[in-house]
Amino acid sequence: MFYVGIDDTDSKKGMCTTYLGALLADELSRYTSIKPKLVRLNPNIRWKTRGNAGICLEMRKKPKGVENLVLETVEEYAEIDDSNTHPGVVFYQGDKVPEEFSRFYEKCLHEVVTIDEAENLAISYGAEICKFKKGRGIIGALASIGSIFKDKTYELIAYREKKNWGKERKIDKKSVFKMNERTFPLTFNNVDNERILIAPHSPCPVLFGIRGEDPETLKRAFNMIKLGERIERKIIYETNQGTDAHLINVKRISDIKPYSSVILEGEVNSLPRVIKGGHVIFTVTDGSDSIECAAYEPTKEFRHIVKKLVPGDKVRVYGGVRSDPKKTINLEKIHVMKLAEMYREENPLCECGRRMESAGKNQGFRCRICKTFKGDKVRVKYPRELEERIYQVPPRAMRHISKPLVRELRTNTPKSSCA
Ligand code: ATP
Protein backbone atom coordinates (compact mmCIF):
# COMPACT_ATOMS: atom_id res chain seq x y z
CA MET A 1 0.00 0.00 0.00
CA PHE A 2 1.10 3.56 -0.60
CA TYR A 3 -0.34 6.44 1.40
CA VAL A 4 -0.25 10.18 0.66
CA GLY A 5 -1.34 12.58 3.40
CA ILE A 6 -1.81 16.31 2.71
CA ASP A 7 -2.94 19.21 4.89
CA ASP A 8 -2.91 22.98 5.33
CA THR A 9 -2.97 24.10 1.70
CA ASP A 10 -5.88 26.49 1.89
CA SER A 11 -6.71 29.87 3.36
CA LYS A 12 -9.89 31.87 3.93
CA LYS A 13 -9.21 33.48 0.55
CA GLY A 14 -9.23 30.33 -1.49
CA MET A 15 -8.29 26.76 -2.26
CA CYS A 16 -9.40 23.62 -0.46
CA THR A 17 -7.20 20.64 0.38
CA THR A 18 -9.99 18.35 -0.83
CA TYR A 19 -9.58 19.86 -4.30
CA LEU A 20 -5.90 18.94 -4.38
CA GLY A 21 -6.97 15.45 -3.35
CA ALA A 22 -9.47 15.31 -6.20
CA LEU A 23 -6.91 16.51 -8.77
CA LEU A 24 -4.41 13.91 -7.62
CA ALA A 25 -6.94 11.10 -7.32
CA ASP A 26 -8.08 11.70 -10.91
CA GLU A 27 -4.52 11.65 -12.19
CA LEU A 28 -3.27 8.71 -10.10
CA SER A 29 -6.29 6.49 -10.58
CA ARG A 30 -4.99 5.88 -14.10
CA TYR A 31 -2.25 3.76 -12.49
CA THR A 32 -3.78 2.22 -9.37
CA SER A 33 -6.99 2.00 -7.35
CA ILE A 34 -7.38 4.77 -4.81
CA LYS A 35 -9.41 5.27 -1.66
CA PRO A 36 -9.67 9.00 -0.87
CA LYS A 37 -10.28 9.89 2.78
CA LEU A 38 -11.36 13.24 4.21
CA VAL A 39 -10.29 13.32 7.83
CA ARG A 40 -11.62 15.83 10.35
CA LEU A 41 -9.38 16.45 13.36
CA ASN A 42 -9.66 18.39 16.61
CA PRO A 43 -12.23 21.13 15.91
CA ASN A 44 -10.94 23.26 18.81
CA ILE A 45 -7.47 24.09 17.52
CA ARG A 46 -6.68 27.67 16.68
CA TRP A 47 -4.83 27.18 13.39
CA LYS A 48 -7.77 25.74 11.49
CA THR A 49 -9.16 27.61 8.49
CA ARG A 50 -12.62 26.05 8.68
CA GLY A 51 -13.28 22.47 9.72
CA ASN A 52 -9.74 21.22 10.41
CA ALA A 53 -9.57 18.65 7.63
CA GLY A 54 -6.68 16.69 6.20
CA ILE A 55 -6.82 14.22 3.36
CA CYS A 56 -5.28 10.84 2.65
CA LEU A 57 -5.10 8.95 -0.63
CA GLU A 58 -4.69 5.22 -0.03
CA MET A 59 -3.29 3.40 -3.06
CA ARG A 60 -2.98 -0.30 -3.85
CA LYS A 61 0.46 0.28 -5.26
CA LYS A 62 2.89 3.15 -5.64
CA PRO A 63 2.57 4.88 -9.02
CA LYS A 64 5.86 5.92 -10.60
CA GLY A 65 6.77 9.53 -9.91
CA VAL A 66 3.91 9.98 -7.44
CA GLU A 67 5.98 12.06 -4.99
CA ASN A 68 6.93 14.62 -7.64
CA LEU A 69 3.38 14.85 -8.91
CA VAL A 70 2.02 15.45 -5.39
CA LEU A 71 4.64 18.05 -4.45
CA GLU A 72 4.31 19.92 -7.75
CA THR A 73 0.53 19.99 -7.36
CA VAL A 74 0.81 21.33 -3.80
CA GLU A 75 3.32 23.96 -4.96
CA GLU A 76 1.08 25.03 -7.81
CA TYR A 77 -2.22 25.22 -5.92
CA ALA A 78 -1.55 25.82 -2.20
CA GLU A 79 -2.17 29.32 -0.83
CA ILE A 80 1.50 29.53 0.10
CA ASP A 81 1.50 33.34 0.32
CA ASP A 82 -1.08 33.39 3.10
CA SER A 83 0.63 33.89 6.45
CA ASN A 84 -1.50 31.12 8.04
CA THR A 85 -0.91 28.48 5.39
CA HIS A 86 1.88 25.99 6.14
CA PRO A 87 1.38 22.95 3.91
CA GLY A 88 2.66 19.52 4.81
CA VAL A 89 2.82 16.26 2.89
CA VAL A 90 3.59 12.77 4.20
CA PHE A 91 4.29 9.66 2.09
CA TYR A 92 4.23 6.18 3.61
CA GLN A 93 4.66 2.78 2.04
CA GLY A 94 3.85 -0.45 3.87
CA ASP A 95 1.46 -3.38 4.12
CA LYS A 96 -0.63 -1.46 6.57
CA VAL A 97 -0.52 1.71 8.60
CA PRO A 98 1.56 1.46 11.81
CA GLU A 99 -0.60 1.37 14.94
CA GLU A 100 1.29 4.36 16.31
CA PHE A 101 0.05 6.43 13.37
CA SER A 102 -3.50 5.47 14.33
CA ARG A 103 -2.86 6.46 17.93
CA PHE A 104 -1.50 9.75 16.61
CA TYR A 105 -4.76 10.25 14.68
CA GLU A 106 -6.73 9.68 17.90
CA LYS A 107 -4.51 12.16 19.70
CA CYS A 108 -5.05 14.74 16.95
CA LEU A 109 -8.80 14.43 17.48
CA HIS A 110 -8.64 15.21 21.18
CA GLU A 111 -5.47 17.15 21.89
CA VAL A 112 -3.08 19.71 20.46
CA VAL A 113 0.14 18.20 19.12
CA THR A 114 3.37 19.74 17.86
CA ILE A 115 4.99 19.70 14.44
CA ASP A 116 8.07 18.01 15.99
CA GLU A 117 5.92 15.20 17.39
CA ALA A 118 4.53 14.47 13.91
CA GLU A 119 7.94 14.75 12.30
CA ASN A 120 9.68 12.42 14.77
CA LEU A 121 6.94 9.82 14.56
CA ALA A 122 6.85 9.88 10.75
CA ILE A 123 10.62 9.56 10.46
CA SER A 124 10.82 6.75 13.02
CA TYR A 125 8.66 4.60 10.70
CA GLY A 126 10.45 5.58 7.52
CA ALA A 127 7.68 7.86 6.26
CA GLU A 128 8.84 10.70 4.04
CA ILE A 129 7.77 14.19 5.06
CA CYS A 130 7.76 17.41 3.09
CA LYS A 131 7.21 20.75 4.79
CA PHE A 132 6.38 24.01 3.06
CA LYS A 133 7.15 27.07 5.22
CA LYS A 134 6.57 25.90 8.84
CA GLY A 135 5.06 22.70 7.48
CA ARG A 136 2.37 22.47 10.17
CA GLY A 137 0.32 20.49 7.65
CA ILE A 138 2.39 17.37 8.35
CA ILE A 139 0.35 16.99 11.57
CA GLY A 140 -2.93 16.63 9.70
CA ALA A 141 -1.24 14.72 6.87
CA LEU A 142 0.18 12.05 9.20
CA ALA A 143 -3.03 11.85 11.24
CA SER A 144 -4.99 11.36 8.02
CA ILE A 145 -2.76 8.47 7.00
CA GLY A 146 -3.20 6.93 10.47
CA SER A 147 -6.96 7.43 10.59
CA ILE A 148 -9.16 4.45 11.34
CA PHE A 149 -12.88 5.25 11.31
CA LYS A 150 -14.99 3.42 13.90
CA ASP A 151 -17.99 4.99 12.24
CA LYS A 152 -17.90 6.60 8.82
CA THR A 153 -19.90 8.56 6.29
CA TYR A 154 -19.18 9.80 2.76
CA GLU A 155 -19.09 13.18 1.08
CA LEU A 156 -19.48 13.76 -2.63
CA ILE A 157 -17.79 17.04 -3.53
CA ALA A 158 -18.29 18.74 -6.89
CA TYR A 159 -15.76 21.38 -8.00
CA ARG A 160 -16.21 24.45 -10.21
CA GLU A 161 -14.37 25.38 -13.34
CA LYS A 162 -11.49 27.68 -12.46
CA LYS A 163 -13.01 30.64 -14.33
CA ASN A 164 -15.91 30.59 -11.84
CA TRP A 165 -13.91 30.52 -8.61
CA GLY A 166 -14.96 33.45 -6.45
CA LYS A 167 -18.17 34.07 -8.42
CA GLU A 168 -21.69 33.44 -7.18
CA ARG A 169 -22.56 29.74 -7.21
CA LYS A 170 -25.31 28.83 -9.66
CA ILE A 171 -27.22 26.09 -7.84
CA ASP A 172 -30.98 25.68 -8.18
CA LYS A 173 -32.20 25.90 -4.59
CA LYS A 174 -35.45 24.07 -5.28
CA SER A 175 -33.59 21.07 -6.65
CA VAL A 176 -31.58 20.89 -3.43
CA PHE A 177 -34.76 20.80 -1.32
CA LYS A 178 -36.18 18.14 -3.61
CA MET A 179 -32.99 16.09 -3.36
CA ASN A 180 -33.19 16.41 0.41
CA GLU A 181 -36.82 15.25 0.46
CA ARG A 182 -35.93 12.20 -1.61
CA THR A 183 -32.70 11.14 0.04
CA PHE A 184 -32.82 12.28 3.71
CA PRO A 185 -31.84 10.69 6.11
CA LEU A 186 -29.42 8.76 3.90
CA THR A 187 -28.05 12.21 3.10
CA PHE A 188 -27.98 14.80 5.86
CA ASN A 189 -27.32 18.46 6.64
CA ASN A 190 -28.38 19.50 3.13
CA VAL A 191 -30.69 22.30 4.26
CA ASP A 192 -31.67 24.26 7.34
CA ASN A 193 -35.10 25.92 7.18
CA GLU A 194 -34.96 28.08 4.06
CA ARG A 195 -31.20 27.81 3.61
CA ILE A 196 -29.24 25.34 1.58
CA LEU A 197 -26.11 24.08 3.32
CA ILE A 198 -24.45 22.07 0.58
CA ALA A 199 -22.60 25.07 -0.90
CA PRO A 200 -19.85 26.97 0.94
CA HIS A 201 -19.67 30.76 0.92
CA SER A 202 -15.91 31.09 0.48
CA PRO A 203 -14.20 31.73 -2.87
CA CYS A 204 -12.84 28.15 -2.91
CA PRO A 205 -13.11 25.63 -5.80
CA VAL A 206 -15.96 23.69 -4.13
CA LEU A 207 -19.33 24.09 -5.84
CA PHE A 208 -21.18 21.88 -3.38
CA GLY A 209 -20.75 18.85 -1.15
CA ILE A 210 -23.40 16.28 -0.26
CA ARG A 211 -22.90 14.27 2.92
CA GLY A 212 -24.44 10.86 3.34
CA GLU A 213 -24.33 7.26 4.41
CA ASP A 214 -23.18 5.56 1.22
CA PRO A 215 -21.66 6.39 -2.18
CA GLU A 216 -24.65 5.07 -4.18
CA THR A 217 -27.11 7.41 -2.47
CA LEU A 218 -24.70 10.30 -2.96
CA LYS A 219 -24.49 9.61 -6.70
CA ARG A 220 -28.30 9.58 -6.89
CA ALA A 221 -28.49 12.80 -4.90
CA PHE A 222 -25.87 14.42 -7.11
CA ASN A 223 -27.96 13.69 -10.22
CA MET A 224 -30.92 15.50 -8.68
CA ILE A 225 -29.10 18.84 -8.31
CA LYS A 226 -29.79 21.33 -11.10
CA LEU A 227 -26.94 23.69 -11.90
CA GLY A 228 -26.37 26.84 -13.92
CA GLU A 229 -22.63 26.18 -14.34
CA ARG A 230 -20.40 23.32 -15.37
CA ILE A 231 -18.63 21.01 -12.99
CA GLU A 232 -14.92 20.52 -13.48
CA ARG A 233 -14.68 17.26 -11.53
CA LYS A 234 -16.12 15.42 -8.56
CA ILE A 235 -14.95 12.96 -5.95
CA ILE A 236 -16.42 10.83 -3.17
CA TYR A 237 -14.46 10.86 0.07
CA GLU A 238 -14.81 8.34 2.88
CA THR A 239 -14.85 10.44 6.03
CA ASN A 240 -15.30 10.69 9.78
CA GLN A 241 -17.66 13.64 9.32
CA GLY A 242 -20.94 13.33 11.18
CA THR A 243 -19.60 10.70 13.57
CA ASP A 244 -18.75 12.51 16.84
CA ALA A 245 -15.24 11.01 16.61
CA HIS A 246 -13.96 14.03 18.54
CA LEU A 247 -16.03 13.43 21.69
CA ILE A 248 -14.76 11.50 24.71
CA ASN A 249 -16.65 10.60 27.86
CA VAL A 250 -15.37 12.16 31.05
CA LYS A 251 -16.52 11.20 34.53
CA ARG A 252 -15.34 14.31 36.34
CA ILE A 253 -14.89 17.95 35.43
CA SER A 254 -11.32 17.76 36.74
CA ASP A 255 -10.60 15.18 33.98
CA ILE A 256 -11.41 17.69 31.23
CA LYS A 257 -8.39 18.83 29.26
CA PRO A 258 -8.33 22.16 27.42
CA TYR A 259 -9.01 21.88 23.66
CA SER A 260 -10.65 18.46 24.02
CA SER A 261 -14.30 17.71 23.22
CA VAL A 262 -16.25 15.94 25.90
CA ILE A 263 -19.45 14.24 27.00
CA LEU A 264 -20.13 15.04 30.65
CA GLU A 265 -23.01 14.11 32.90
CA GLY A 266 -23.98 16.46 35.68
CA GLU A 267 -26.62 18.63 37.25
CA VAL A 268 -27.47 22.16 36.26
CA ASN A 269 -26.59 24.39 39.20
CA SER A 270 -27.25 27.89 37.94
CA LEU A 271 -30.05 29.52 36.04
CA PRO A 272 -29.03 30.19 32.42
CA ARG A 273 -28.14 33.82 31.79
CA VAL A 274 -27.85 35.75 28.55
CA ILE A 275 -24.62 37.66 28.13
CA LYS A 276 -23.52 40.38 25.72
CA GLY A 277 -23.66 39.09 22.14
CA GLY A 278 -26.71 36.91 22.84
CA HIS A 279 -24.77 33.92 24.18
CA VAL A 280 -26.45 31.82 26.87
CA ILE A 281 -24.37 30.50 29.77
CA PHE A 282 -25.18 28.14 32.64
CA THR A 283 -23.14 25.94 34.93
CA VAL A 284 -23.15 22.19 35.50
CA THR A 285 -21.78 20.41 38.55
CA ASP A 286 -20.47 16.87 38.91
CA GLY A 287 -20.87 17.06 42.67
CA SER A 288 -17.46 18.51 43.40
CA ASP A 289 -16.65 21.02 40.62
CA SER A 290 -18.67 23.24 38.34
CA ILE A 291 -18.08 24.14 34.70
CA GLU A 292 -19.67 26.75 32.47
CA CYS A 293 -21.55 25.57 29.39
CA ALA A 294 -22.27 27.98 26.56
CA ALA A 295 -24.80 28.06 23.75
CA TYR A 296 -23.25 30.72 21.57
CA GLU A 297 -25.22 33.16 19.44
CA PRO A 298 -24.72 31.26 16.14
CA THR A 299 -26.57 28.28 17.63
CA LYS A 300 -29.74 30.42 17.31
CA GLU A 301 -32.91 28.55 18.40
CA PHE A 302 -30.86 26.02 20.40
CA ARG A 303 -30.34 28.86 22.89
CA HIS A 304 -34.08 28.97 23.59
CA ILE A 305 -33.93 25.34 24.73
CA VAL A 306 -30.95 26.00 26.95
CA LYS A 307 -32.66 29.02 28.53
CA LYS A 308 -35.38 26.71 29.86
CA LEU A 309 -33.02 24.71 32.07
CA VAL A 310 -33.23 25.15 35.83
CA PRO A 311 -30.98 24.11 38.71
CA GLY A 312 -31.55 20.45 39.51
CA ASP A 313 -32.00 19.30 35.90
CA LYS A 314 -29.86 16.23 35.18
CA VAL A 315 -28.12 16.65 31.85
CA ARG A 316 -25.45 15.18 29.63
CA VAL A 317 -23.60 17.93 27.79
CA TYR A 318 -21.61 17.44 24.59
CA GLY A 319 -19.09 19.94 23.28
CA GLY A 320 -15.64 21.33 22.71
CA VAL A 321 -13.74 22.86 25.58
CA ARG A 322 -12.44 26.38 25.35
CA SER A 323 -10.01 27.55 27.93
CA ASP A 324 -9.66 31.27 27.79
CA PRO A 325 -8.97 31.79 30.66
CA LYS A 326 -11.36 29.31 32.31
CA LYS A 327 -12.71 26.12 30.77
CA THR A 328 -16.09 26.44 29.07
CA ILE A 329 -17.98 23.73 27.19
CA ASN A 330 -19.13 25.03 23.83
CA LEU A 331 -22.38 23.07 23.51
CA GLU A 332 -23.02 20.93 20.44
CA LYS A 333 -25.77 18.80 22.00
CA ILE A 334 -27.51 18.45 25.31
CA HIS A 335 -29.33 15.40 26.61
CA VAL A 336 -31.94 16.45 29.14
CA MET A 337 -31.98 13.25 31.17
CA LYS A 338 -34.21 14.14 34.13
CA LEU A 339 -36.10 17.34 34.54
CA ALA A 340 -36.21 18.81 38.02
CA GLU A 341 -39.71 19.13 39.39
CA MET A 342 -40.68 22.76 39.84
CA TYR A 343 -43.41 23.95 42.14
CA ARG A 344 -45.05 27.23 42.90
CA GLU A 345 -47.19 28.08 45.91
CA GLU A 346 -50.80 29.06 45.34
CA ASN A 347 -53.78 29.85 47.49
CA PRO A 348 -55.87 26.68 48.03
CA LEU A 349 -59.00 25.90 46.03
CA CYS A 350 -62.38 25.78 47.71
CA GLU A 351 -64.69 22.75 47.26
CA CYS A 352 -66.77 25.00 45.02
CA GLY A 353 -63.83 25.38 42.66
CA ARG A 354 -63.00 28.99 43.44
CA ARG A 355 -59.52 30.10 44.45
CA MET A 356 -59.56 31.09 48.13
CA GLU A 357 -58.30 34.43 49.28
CA SER A 358 -56.22 35.48 52.26
CA ALA A 359 -58.17 35.80 55.48
CA GLY A 360 -55.57 38.22 56.86
CA LYS A 361 -51.97 37.95 57.98
CA ASN A 362 -51.28 34.44 59.36
CA GLN A 363 -54.99 33.64 59.37
CA GLY A 364 -55.21 31.22 56.50
CA PHE A 365 -57.49 31.39 53.52
CA ARG A 366 -61.22 31.66 53.05
CA CYS A 367 -63.83 31.32 50.37
CA ARG A 368 -65.82 34.48 50.37
CA ILE A 369 -68.94 32.68 49.03
CA CYS A 370 -68.94 29.35 50.94
CA LYS A 371 -67.37 30.86 54.10
CA THR A 372 -65.01 27.89 54.37
CA PHE A 373 -61.41 28.15 55.63
CA LYS A 374 -58.09 26.41 54.87
CA GLY A 375 -54.84 26.93 56.69
CA ASP A 376 -51.98 26.69 54.16
CA LYS A 377 -50.98 27.51 50.66
CA VAL A 378 -50.72 24.51 48.30
CA ARG A 379 -47.70 23.47 46.20
CA VAL A 380 -48.57 23.18 42.53
CA LYS A 381 -46.35 21.42 40.03
CA TYR A 382 -45.09 23.82 37.42
CA PRO A 383 -45.22 22.49 33.85
CA ARG A 384 -41.77 22.33 32.20
CA GLU A 385 -41.42 23.32 28.58
CA LEU A 386 -38.59 20.88 27.97
CA GLU A 387 -38.68 17.20 27.14
CA GLU A 388 -36.36 14.51 28.44
CA ARG A 389 -34.45 13.94 25.22
CA ILE A 390 -31.40 15.06 23.22
CA TYR A 391 -31.38 18.51 21.68
CA GLN A 392 -28.79 19.57 19.11
CA VAL A 393 -27.65 22.85 17.55
CA PRO A 394 -29.24 23.51 14.11
CA PRO A 395 -27.43 22.11 11.05
CA ARG A 396 -26.04 25.52 10.05
CA ALA A 397 -24.22 25.76 13.38
CA MET A 398 -23.08 22.14 13.45
CA ARG A 399 -19.44 21.16 13.26
CA HIS A 400 -18.49 18.93 10.33
CA ILE A 401 -17.45 16.16 12.69
CA SER A 402 -20.60 16.33 14.87
CA LYS A 403 -23.05 13.49 14.52
CA PRO A 404 -26.50 14.71 13.46
CA LEU A 405 -29.25 13.32 15.68
CA VAL A 406 -30.84 11.65 12.69
CA ARG A 407 -27.69 9.50 12.35
CA GLU A 408 -27.65 8.83 16.06
CA LEU A 409 -31.16 7.40 15.83
CA ARG A 410 -30.52 5.55 12.56
CA THR A 411 -27.24 3.87 13.46
CA ASN A 412 -28.32 3.40 17.07
CA THR A 413 -24.76 3.76 18.27
CA PRO A 414 -24.91 6.92 20.32
CA LYS A 415 -21.61 7.75 21.97
CA SER A 416 -23.77 8.99 24.78
CA SER A 417 -24.65 5.42 25.73
CA CYS A 418 -21.09 4.41 26.54
CA ALA A 419 -20.71 6.76 29.53
P1 ATP B 1 -10.17 23.20 5.55
O1 ATP B 1 -11.21 22.60 6.41
O2 ATP B 1 -10.69 24.24 4.67
O3 ATP B 1 -9.35 22.15 4.86
P2 ATP B 1 -8.72 23.50 7.85
O4 ATP B 1 -9.76 24.00 8.76
O5 ATP B 1 -8.42 22.07 7.68
O6 ATP B 1 -9.10 23.99 6.46
P3 ATP B 1 -5.94 24.03 7.90
O7 ATP B 1 -5.65 25.20 7.04
O8 ATP B 1 -5.70 22.69 7.36
O9 ATP B 1 -7.43 24.21 8.38
O10 ATP B 1 -5.16 24.23 9.27
C1 ATP B 1 -5.19 23.32 10.34
C2 ATP B 1 -3.74 23.09 10.80
O11 ATP B 1 -3.74 22.51 12.08
C3 ATP B 1 -3.00 22.13 9.91
O12 ATP B 1 -1.70 22.60 9.78
C4 ATP B 1 -2.98 20.83 10.68
O13 ATP B 1 -1.86 20.05 10.39
C5 ATP B 1 -2.96 21.33 12.09
N1 ATP B 1 -3.57 20.43 13.06
C6 ATP B 1 -4.60 19.57 12.86
N2 ATP B 1 -4.90 18.93 14.00
C7 ATP B 1 -4.06 19.37 14.94
C8 ATP B 1 -3.86 19.08 16.32
N3 ATP B 1 -4.63 18.20 16.95
N4 ATP B 1 -2.89 19.74 16.98
C9 ATP B 1 -2.12 20.64 16.35
N5 ATP B 1 -2.25 20.96 15.06
C10 ATP B 1 -3.20 20.34 14.35
Residues whose N, C-alpha, C, O or C-beta is under 5 A from the ligand:
A	BS01	ATP	D7 D8 T9 D10 T17 L41 N42 I45 W47 K48 T49 R50 G51 N52 A53 H86 K107 C108 L109 E111 V112 V113 R136 G137 I138 I139 G140
